Amino acid sequence: MTKKYTFRKLIHVMHLWVGLPCTLVLFVMCLTGTMYVFNREITQWVDQEKFHVKVPAQGNVLTLAQLMAAVQRENKELRISGIQVPERADEAWTFSLLKKAKPEAKKETKGAEKGEKKAPRKEKPTNLLVNPYTGKIQGNAQTPTAQFFATVLQLHRWLLIENHDIGGAITGTAALGMILLQITGLLLWLPAKLSSWKKWNVWKPGFKIKTDASGKRLNFDLHKTLGFYAFVFVTIMALTGPVFAWEWYRTGYRQLMGVFTPREEKALETDAKGRQPLALEAIIRQSNQVFPYSGVLRLTLPKDSVGTLIAQKSQNGFFASAGVDRLTLDPYTGQILKLERFGDKTLGEKIAVSSKIIHTGELYGTFTKILYFLACLMATSLPITGFLIWWKRGKAEAAKPVARPAGTARVRPRAVVQAVRE
């Protein structure tokens, strides 16, 4: 008599056949995600001689003009594009440098000669760590430890595939698969019968791991229970992951949050009129007056004489919001051209602009990073335990005796051999 094909059976089949093709990719993504959570803290601890400085007795930093001159002396072919002022006095300041722009005439001639129209590729800056008390360059922020974590990130996002469109499509598809796995897994975790939902003893096995059980049962409990405890955080990671893989998903994600404005607005401009820009110390003071809290301040310097200066500030701490406050200023007058407070945004806008820190667990400082680390560690085990469940179940089914028609006797091997001999 055939068994009835139930809705729960359908969910089980979906969970199985979505999970199997994604097993290896999801394992790599979860493992690398776990490794990357505390990348900044580990890098700064391993390479602390570059990231940290000794604070002198007076504790007076050099002027930014002096620091910029010291950096520029050793990097004449580059221009300073940004400065990061840390919250702590014993941390090095970060100076970002880019190649100096070529004259526009040369660019247009070169493009006309080749007859090509290519989108400008975003240049990666060189980040130098500078002692603000002496002006000494302590090294490049891209230390061997930082390079290791950069490779981990490339493996997480693109599986080290050179064509990022292909690599992103694979990991993005796996993330979508993870969303379906989360939904079907939760449905399978719930008690099978609605009539049993009022009984605690039916729910209890879903919250605990029976360590004294057989290996098969232990593996099943690990998959079911750890999957439940990691459910919320892994689902958030899976929903935000494809934002970095596809433009269409990123657009839809933002529109779902009620953000319909273009991602990049037209840049504001200033009129130099032969004026000298304000000292950056004045810009820092003004930024700290507008955002009067302790935190990391990042200055993005204008590219040319008509460009604006952008100051961004965010908090640090065990349970501090990582939302960024942004200030756009006229570098000549200090006039505020645009003020964006993270706290003033709607919930949808906050989610839309925070997709990266939501995905990486930085949203509320060290607290959420610890939660993400644990959840990602649990998620790393799920592809393994899930595969073992399928593998052992397949072996068990293969070992089952073949069903015989009713009324037929079982023929023993010895009887068969004896019959052949006779």
N, C-alpha and C positions, 0 to 999 in steps of 0.2 A: 504494500500500500504506500503510495507516494506521499511525501510530506507536503503540507500546504506552503506555498511561497508567500511569506508574510512581508509586511513593510519593513520589519526589523531585518529580515534576511536581505532585502534590497539594499538597506543602509550598510549592512555588513559587506556586501559585494562591492558597493561604491567605495567604501573605506579601503578595502583590500586593493582594488585595481587602480585607484588613484595613488595609493601609497607605494606600491611596488615599483612603478617606473621612476618615482621621485626619490627613492630611498637614498641612493648614493649622493645625489645633489643636495638633498635636505641635510644629510649628515655633515657634509662639508660646510654648508652654510651655517648650520647651528654651531659646529665646532669653532669655526673662524669667528663667528659672532661672539661666542663666549670668550675667546682669546682677546678680542678687540675692545671689550667693554672698558677695561682699565688701562688702555694703551698709553694714555697721557701720563698717568700716575707712575706706571712702570718705567716709562722712558725717562721721566724726570728723576726717578730714584736711581736708575742704573747709570745715567749720565749726569749726575748731580753736579759734577765739577764744571759743567758747561751751563747748566740751567740755574745754578745758585751762585751767589756772590757773598763776599764778606763785607758786612756793613761797618764802615769806619766809625770811630768814636763820635765825630761831628755829625755824621749821617747826612751830609749835604751832597746832592747829586749835581752833576755838571749841567749846564744849560743845554737845551735841545740843539741849539746852534752848534755848540762845541761837540756834542755827540754825533750829530749829522756830519760835521766836517771830518771827524775821525773816521767814520764809516766810509765817507766818500773818498777820502785819501787812498784807501786800499781797494776801492771799487769804482774807478773813474769811468769805466764803460757802462756803469749801471746808474739808475736813478732811484732814489728812495721813494717808494710808493705808499708805505704805511709804517706805523709805529704802534707797538703794543706795550702799554704801561701796566705791569702786574699790580695786584693788590698788595702783595707782601713786599717789604723792603729788602729782603734777602734773595729776591729773584731777579734774574737778568732781564733786561728789556729786549724786545724782539724788533728788529728793523727788517722790513720786507723791501726787496730790491727787484726792479725789472729792467729790461734793456731799454736804453734811451730810444725814443721814437725817432724814426727817420723822417726827413723832410717830405711833405705831402707830394711835392712835385716828383721826387724820385719814386715814390710808391706808385703814382699814377702812370709814369712812364714805363716802369717795370711791368705793371699789369697790362698795359696796352701792347707792349712788345710780345708778351706771351699769349695775349688774347684769352686769358683765363679770368674767371670770376669765382673766386673761392671765398667762402665765409671765413673771416678771421678766426684763427684758433686761439683759445684763451691760454695766455702764457702763465706758466707756473712761476711764482716768485721765489727768489732765494731769500731764506730767512736766517738772519745772523743774530746771534745772542751776544749782547753788549753789556758790559759792566757799567752801570750809570754813574758810578763814583769815580771811575778812572778813564772811561772811554775805550777800554781794551775790548777787542772783539774776542770772545771766548770760544767761538766756533760756530759751525753751521747747525741749525736746529735739526737738520736731516742727519741725525747721528745713525750709526749702525743699528741701534735699537729701533729708532724711528723708521728706518728703511725696512726692517723686518716686519713691523706692523703695517707699513704701506703695502708690502707683499701680501700680508694676511688680508688686508682690505680688498686688494685686487682679486684674490682668490674668492673672497666672500661675494663680491659684486659681479665678477666676470669669469670666474673659474680659471683665471690666468690666460684666457683666450684673448689674443691680440685684437681681434675684431670685437669691440665692445658692444656693438649692436647684437651680434650673435650671442656673446656671453651674457649680456643683459636679458636677452629674450629667454634664455634657458633658466636663469635664476628667477626672473620675473614669473615665468610659467610655473616654476616649482613653488614660488610663494603663493600664487593663486591656488595651486594644488593643496598647499598647507591650510589655506582657509577652508576648503572643502573637507579636508581631513579633520580639522578642528570641529566643524559642525557635525559631521557624521560620527566622530569619536564621542562627542558629548551625548548624542542621541543613544549610542551604544552603552555609554556609561550609566545612563539613567536606568532605573529598574524597568524590566521588560513589561510588567503589567501595571496599568494605572491603578488598579485596585489595591496594589501593594505599596503605594507611595506613602501611605499613612503609617507604615510600620518601619521603625528605626532599624530593626535588624536586617531589613532588606537594603537599606542605604549604607549601612556600616562598612561592608566589604569594599565599597568604592573609595573610602577614605584611609584605609590602612593596608600595609603590606604584610602578608603572612610570611615571616622570615623562616619559620620552621617547616614550611611546606616543601613539596618536591620542587626540583629545578624548573619544571614546566610551569607549575603554579606560581612560583616566585617570579618568573619572567613575565607571566601574564599580569600579576599584581603590579609589578614595576611599570609596565606599559600603561595600564589603566589608571593607577593612582597618580603617578608622576605626570601623566598627561592631563589629568584633572587639575592638579595644583599649578601647573604652568599655563593653563588654558588662557586666562585673560591676557597675560603678557605676550605669549606666543602669537595669539590672534592679533594683537596690536602690531607686533613686528611684521606679521604676514600681510596685514592691510596696508602698512606704510612702505613695505619693501618695494613693490612695483613702481612707486613714485619715482625711484631712481633708475628705472629700467625703460619706461615708455613715456613719451610726451603726452599721448592721448590719455593715459591713466592719470598722469600728473594734473592735466587740465580738468578731467572729470572729478578728481579728488578735491581740487580747489573749488570747483563749482558746486559740488555736493555740500561743501562747508559754507556756501553762500558768497564766495569770492569770485566775482566775474570780471574784475579789472585785469588788464594785461599784466603779466608777471613782471615785465620790465617797463617802467614808465619813462617818459622822455626826460633826459637828464637836465637838471637845472643849470643855468649858466650865470656868470657874473661879468661885470664890466671892469677890467683892470684900470683903465684910464691912467696908466703910468704910476699907480699907487704901489706901495710896498705892502706885502702881506703882514698881518699881525704876527707877533712872536707866538710860537706854539704853546708856550707856557700860559699865555692869556686864553688860548683856545681850551686848554686843559682845565683851567680854573672855571671858565664859563660852563664847560660841560659838566663839571662836578657840582656847580651851583644848580644847574637844571636837574641833574640826577644826583641828589645828595645822599648817596649810600656808598659803602665800600664795595669795590668790585674791580673787574678788569676793564680798562679803557683802551679802545682801538681807534686809531686815527687813520683815515684813508686820505692821503694827500691828493690835491688836484693834479691832473695829468698835464694841464697847460694853464695859460694865464686866465682863461675864462671858466675853468673848472671850479667846482665847489669842493669844500672840505667836509668830510663825513666823520662824525664821532659816534661810536657805538659802545655801549656799556652794558655789562651783565654782572650778575652776582655770583659769588662762589660760596660754598658751604655745604654742610652735611644735608640740610633740607632747605635749599635756596632755589628759587625759580631761575631757570637758565634762559628765560625770555630776554630778548635783546631790546633795549631802548636805543633809539636812533635819532641823531640830530644832524641836520644838513645846514651848514653855515657858509656865509660869505667870508672867504679867507682874508679879505682886505678890511672889512668893517666889523666882522663878528656878528653880523645880523643873522638871526635865525630865519632860514628860508623854509624849513620844514621840520616839524617836531612829531615824532612817532613814539608814543609810550606803549609798551607791550600791555600794560594793565588797562589801557583805554580801548583796546581792540575787543571786538565781539568774540564769543567763544569759538565761532566758526573761523574767524580770522586768525585767532591764536593757534588753532589746530593746523590751519593751512600753512602758516609761515613757520611752524615748528615741526614739520614732518621729519626733519633730520634728527633733532634732539629727542623727539618722541620715539623714533626708531632705535636710536642708540642708548636710550635710557638716561639721558642727561637732563631730562625735563625738570626734575627736582633734586639736582645735585647727587651727592654720594648715596643718599638713601635709595633713590630709584635705580641707581647703577648696581647696587648690591642686589636688589630684587631682580633686575634684568639678568645679572650674572647667574643667579641661582636658577631662574626660569630657563635661560638659554642652555645651562648645563643639563637640566632635566630634558629639554627638547632634544639635545644631542643624543640622548639615550633612546628616544622614541623610535627612530628609524631602525636601530639595532634590535630592540626588543620586539618591534612589530614584525620585522623580517623573520626573527626566530620563531615567533608564534606561527607564521605562515609555513615556515620550513618544517617545523616539528609536526604541525597538523597534516601536512602533505605526506610526511613519512608514516604517520600513524594510519592515515587512510590507505596508503599503499600496502601496509602490513595486514589490513583486515582480510579475512577469508572471503572468497568469492561466494556470493549467494547462490544457493542451489534451488532448483524447482521443488515445490512441496511434494513430499512422498518419495523422494529419491534418497537412497542410502549413501553414506559417505564411504568411499573406497579408500582403504588404507594403503600406503605405499607398498608394504610387504605383500599384500594380497595382489596388487598389480604386478609386482615382479614375479611372484609365483605363477600367476596366470600366463605371463609371457613365456616363462620357462617351459610350462606344460604344453 
